[in-house]
Amino acid sequence: MIGIVIVSHSPLIAEGVKDLASEMTQGRVKIIPAGGVDDSPAIGTNAERIYQALLEASNPEGVLVLADLGSAVLSTQAAIEMLPEADQKRILLSNAPLVEGAVIAAAQASIGNDLEAVNAAAEAASTMNKLQ
């Protein structure tokens, strides 16, 4: 089963999205939050923290990463480059919206879908209509 990493400038947002997605899958999917710059509630991103989350979520089936804003993407790309080349190939940085994408990704991962299918479902959340 793939792992998921949640990257946010806010450690509270990263934890909250992880909690929501984990609740939807009853904890069957490894979801690792990587928010903030240090152990304080400071806002920002930290490539080393993201790197550690990637290691923790790592598995042979791959890891999907969802990020909140542009500089979180840059920090994630830097963290991915810190990994050995073989491991980099098992990481997919998604263009999905953070909250809806994470919930859908976790649900899709929990039923055994592969990395590409999980990402496609998560990215489709960007066109999801919440209102009827």
C-alpha positions as CSV (number, residue, x, y, z in Angstrom):
1,M,0.0,0.0,0.0
2,I,1.4,3.4,-0.9
3,G,2.3,6.0,1.7
4,I,1.2,9.6,1.7
5,V,3.1,12.7,2.9
6,I,1.2,15.9,3.7
7,V,3.3,19.0,3.3
8,S,2.0,22.3,4.7
9,H,3.4,25.6,5.8
10,S,1.4,25.1,9.0
11,P,2.2,22.1,11.3
12,L,-1.4,22.3,12.5
13,I,-2.8,22.0,9.0
14,A,-0.5,19.1,8.1
15,E,-1.6,17.3,11.3
16,G,-5.2,18.1,10.7
17,V,-5.3,16.9,7.1
18,K,-3.5,13.7,8.2
19,D,-6.1,13.2,11.0
20,L,-9.0,13.7,8.6
21,A,-7.6,11.4,5.9
22,S,-6.6,8.7,8.5
23,E,-10.1,8.8,10.0
24,M,-11.6,8.2,6.6
25,T,-9.4,5.1,6.2
26,Q,-9.5,3.9,9.8
27,G,-5.7,4.2,9.9
28,R,-5.0,1.7,7.2
29,V,-2.8,4.0,5.2
30,K,0.5,5.4,6.4
31,I,0.1,9.2,6.3
32,I,2.9,11.3,7.5
33,P,2.5,15.1,8.1
34,A,5.5,17.4,7.4
35,G,4.5,20.9,8.4
36,G,6.3,23.9,9.6
37,V,10.0,24.7,9.9
38,D,10.8,23.3,13.4
39,D,9.1,22.0,16.5
40,S,7.4,25.4,17.1
41,P,4.1,26.4,15.5
42,A,6.1,28.6,13.1
43,I,4.8,28.9,9.5
44,G,7.1,27.7,6.7
45,T,8.5,24.5,5.2
46,N,11.6,22.6,5.8
47,A,13.2,20.2,3.2
48,E,14.9,18.1,6.0
49,R,11.5,17.6,7.7
50,I,10.0,16.6,4.4
51,Y,12.9,14.3,3.7
52,Q,12.4,12.5,7.0
53,A,8.6,12.2,6.3
54,L,9.4,10.7,2.9
55,L,11.7,8.1,4.6
56,E,9.0,7.3,7.1
57,A,6.3,6.9,4.5
58,S,8.6,5.0,2.1
59,N,7.7,1.6,0.7
60,P,8.2,-0.4,-2.5
61,E,4.8,0.7,-3.9
62,G,5.6,4.4,-3.7
63,V,4.7,7.6,-1.9
64,L,2.3,10.3,-2.9
65,V,3.1,13.8,-1.7
66,L,0.5,16.6,-1.4
67,A,1.6,20.1,-0.7
68,D,-0.3,23.3,0.1
69,L,1.5,26.2,-1.7
70,G,4.3,26.9,-4.1
71,S,7.2,27.1,-1.7
72,A,6.1,23.8,-0.2
73,V,6.4,22.3,-3.6
74,L,10.0,23.7,-3.9
75,S,10.9,22.3,-0.5
76,T,9.4,19.0,-1.4
77,Q,11.4,18.9,-4.7
78,A,14.6,19.6,-2.7
79,A,13.7,16.8,-0.2
80,I,13.1,14.4,-3.1
81,E,16.5,15.3,-4.6
82,M,18.1,14.3,-1.2
83,L,17.0,10.7,-1.7
84,P,18.9,8.1,-3.7
85,E,17.9,8.1,-7.4
86,A,16.1,4.7,-7.1
87,D,14.0,6.0,-4.3
88,Q,13.2,9.3,-6.1
89,K,11.4,7.2,-8.8
90,R,8.9,5.9,-6.2
91,I,7.9,9.4,-5.1
92,L,5.1,11.3,-6.9
93,L,4.4,15.0,-6.1
94,S,0.7,15.6,-6.8
95,N,-1.1,18.6,-8.1
96,A,-4.1,17.7,-6.1
97,P,-5.8,20.1,-3.6
98,L,-4.5,19.4,-0.2
99,V,-7.5,18.5,1.9
100,E,-9.9,16.9,-0.6
101,G,-6.9,15.3,-2.5
102,A,-5.5,13.8,0.7
103,V,-8.8,12.3,1.7
104,I,-9.4,10.8,-1.7
105,A,-5.8,9.6,-2.0
106,A,-6.0,7.9,1.3
107,A,-9.3,6.2,0.4
108,Q,-7.9,5.0,-2.9
109,A,-4.7,3.8,-1.3
110,S,-6.7,1.9,1.4
111,I,-8.3,-0.2,-1.3
112,G,-5.0,-1.1,-2.9
113,N,-4.8,1.2,-5.9
114,D,-1.4,1.9,-7.3
115,L,0.4,5.2,-7.1
116,E,-0.7,6.5,-10.5
117,A,-4.3,5.6,-9.9
118,V,-4.3,7.2,-6.4
119,N,-2.8,10.4,-7.8
120,A,-5.3,10.6,-10.6
121,A,-8.2,10.3,-8.2
122,A,-6.6,12.9,-5.9
123,E,-6.0,15.3,-8.7
124,A,-9.6,14.9,-10.0
125,A,-10.7,16.4,-6.7
126,S,-9.7,19.8,-8.1
127,T,-12.8,19.7,-10.3
128,M,-15.1,18.2,-7.7
129,N,-18.3,20.2,-7.2
130,K,-19.1,20.4,-3.4
131,L,-22.4,22.2,-4.0
132,Q,-25.4,20.9,-5.9
